[in-house]
């Protein structure tokens, strides 16, 4: 048996970048910082910050692209993945990233310019790719089926019956 599970709580370093694959699948990329604070042997306070590359797909990607912003504290669950690519000079490069399957916005209403949250913890999970079941997805069907143009996110038309995902 093996387990590939990552849980992180940290702050976004910059706004997520939302793109679409040629087939129309949403993908959001962003980084979060986790900071460890401790005292060294001499009693001096030390701080170590790690940066983590996060990738979210499909409806979770659209939620991240729409509601997350620089500085926001979030909880991420997912799996660690290393992939390779060739850079512009033809050199093979490797990148390790967290493929998110669950995201929770943390903090209070007054955090990060009071954009959202209201002290509530908002939990979003990605669609189960194998069973096609939605676990706790609050994105409207209309939004999830929006056709992208020029790799940009298009806001769906307003519907009174849609749930607000926060």
C-alpha positions, 0 to 999 in steps of 0.5 A, a space after each residue: 500500500 502507498 499514500 500520496 497525500 499533502 496538506 498545507 496551510 499557507 498564504 498565496 504569494 500572488 494571484 492565481 493564474 487561470 488558463 484553459 487547455 486547448 480542449 477547454 479544461 480550466 487549470 489554475 496555478 499559484 504558489 503558497 508560502 508556509 513559514 516555520 518559526 523556531 528558536 535555535 540552540 542560542 535562543 534566537 528566533 529563526 524563520 524558514 519559509 518554503 514555497 509550494 507550487 499548486 495546480 488546480 483543475 476543472 471547477 476547483 481551478 475556476 473557484 481558485 481563479 475567481 476567489 483567491 488573491 495574493 496574501 489570502 490564507 488557504 488550506 490545500 489538500 492534494 498529492 505531490 507530483 514531479 514532472 519534467 519539461 524542456 526549457 527554451 534552450 532544450 534543457 530538461 527541467 523538473 518541477 515538483 508541484 501539489 495537485 490540489 483536490 481540496 481547497 478551503 479559504 481561511 481567515 476572517 471577513 476582515 482579512 485581505 481587504 475584507 473580500 470574502 470569508 465572513 469568518 466562515 470556512 469555505 470548503 471546495 473539492 474537485 470533481 472525482 475524475 473516475 466516478 464522475 461524482 461531485 463531492 462538495 462542488 458549489 460551482 454552477 453547471 453554467 460556469 463549469 461549461 463556459 467556453 473559454 476565448 483567448 485563454 481568459 475566464 468569462 463570467 457566466 450570466 447572472 442567475 438568481 438561483 445560483 448559490 454563492 460559493 462562499 
